[in-house]
Amino acid sequence: MPLSRLSVCLKCAAELHVCKLCEFHEPKLRQGCLEDRAEHVQEKEHANFCDYFRPRPQAHVPKDQAKTAAAMVELDALFGGAQASGPVPDPAREELDKLFGIKPKT
């Protein structure tokens, strides 16, 4: 899929024609690129004019979702986030229903 230099992600507006998303990108090398003929690019996270750019397969997939999921569970536990057991009972509503003789819905 050809990407122009000005292509951006439709979801987050991040630039897509960048070295970090290229299959030739190798941060361990001094130039940062496996392609010998490519010109050196200083800013690896910004759009550039490299003619050798090829999108890396699976570049759009986040690396590790397990840590994110674990952090969300901890935040929910800490701040009383959403519970999987269904709607949270409202004590004030229950007292009001008792006062007017309304039976709880099941």
C-alpha positions as CSV (number, residue, x, y, z in Angstrom):
1,M,0.0,0.0,0.0
2,P,1.7,3.2,-1.1
3,L,1.8,6.0,1.5
4,S,2.4,9.6,0.6
5,R,4.6,11.7,2.7
6,L,1.6,13.5,4.1
7,S,-0.4,10.3,5.1
8,V,-1.7,10.3,8.6
9,C,-3.6,7.8,10.8
10,L,-7.3,8.4,10.6
11,K,-7.7,7.5,14.3
12,C,-5.0,9.4,16.0
13,A,-3.6,11.8,13.2
14,A,-0.1,10.4,13.6
15,E,2.2,10.7,10.6
16,L,2.6,7.3,8.8
17,H,5.6,7.9,6.4
18,V,8.1,7.8,9.3
19,C,11.3,5.7,9.8
20,K,9.9,3.9,12.9
21,L,7.1,2.3,10.8
22,C,9.4,1.2,8.0
23,E,10.6,-2.4,7.6
24,F,14.2,-1.2,7.0
25,H,14.3,0.7,10.4
26,E,16.8,-0.7,12.7
27,P,17.6,1.4,15.8
28,K,20.7,-0.6,16.7
29,L,22.5,0.6,13.6
30,R,24.3,4.0,13.5
31,Q,22.3,5.3,10.6
32,G,19.1,3.5,11.9
33,C,18.4,1.9,8.5
34,L,19.1,-1.4,6.9
35,E,18.9,0.1,3.4
36,D,22.4,1.3,2.5
37,R,21.3,3.6,-0.3
38,A,18.8,5.6,1.8
39,E,19.8,9.1,3.0
40,H,20.2,9.6,6.7
41,V,17.1,10.9,8.4
42,Q,17.6,12.7,11.7
43,E,14.0,12.7,12.9
44,K,12.8,9.1,12.9
45,E,9.3,9.9,14.2
46,H,8.4,12.6,11.7
47,A,7.4,12.4,8.1
48,N,10.2,12.3,5.6
49,F,10.9,11.9,1.8
50,C,12.7,8.5,1.8
51,D,12.1,6.7,-1.5
52,Y,12.9,3.3,0.2
53,F,10.1,3.5,2.7
54,R,8.1,0.3,3.0
55,P,5.5,0.0,5.8
56,R,6.5,-2.7,8.2
57,P,4.0,-5.6,8.5
58,Q,2.0,-5.4,11.7
59,A,3.3,-1.9,12.4
60,H,-0.1,-0.9,13.6
61,V,-0.5,-3.7,16.2
62,P,0.4,-2.6,19.8
63,K,3.2,-4.7,21.2
64,D,1.9,-5.7,24.6
65,Q,-1.7,-5.4,25.6
66,A,-1.3,-7.6,28.8
67,K,0.3,-4.8,30.8
68,T,-2.4,-2.3,29.7
69,A,-5.2,-4.7,30.7
70,A,-3.6,-5.4,34.0
71,A,-3.2,-1.7,34.7
72,M,-6.9,-1.0,33.8
73,V,-8.0,-3.8,36.2
74,E,-5.9,-2.2,39.0
75,L,-7.3,1.2,38.3
76,D,-10.9,-0.1,38.3
77,A,-10.2,-1.8,41.7
78,L,-8.6,1.3,43.1
79,F,-11.3,3.8,41.9
80,G,-14.3,1.5,41.9
81,G,-14.6,1.2,38.2
82,A,-17.1,-0.8,36.2
83,Q,-18.1,-4.2,37.6
84,A,-18.7,-7.2,35.4
85,S,-21.6,-8.5,37.7
86,G,-24.2,-6.2,36.2
87,P,-25.8,-2.9,37.3
88,V,-24.8,-1.5,40.7
89,P,-27.7,-1.4,43.1
90,D,-28.7,2.1,44.2
91,P,-29.6,2.0,48.0
92,A,-31.6,5.3,47.7
93,R,-33.7,3.9,44.9
94,E,-34.3,0.7,46.8
95,E,-35.6,2.7,49.8
96,L,-37.8,4.8,47.6
97,D,-39.3,1.6,46.0
98,K,-39.9,0.1,49.5
99,L,-41.7,3.3,50.6
100,F,-44.1,3.3,47.6
101,G,-44.5,-0.5,47.6
102,I,-42.8,-1.0,44.2
103,K,-41.4,-4.5,43.7
104,P,-37.9,-4.8,42.4
105,K,-37.4,-5.8,38.8
106,T,-35.7,-9.1,38.1
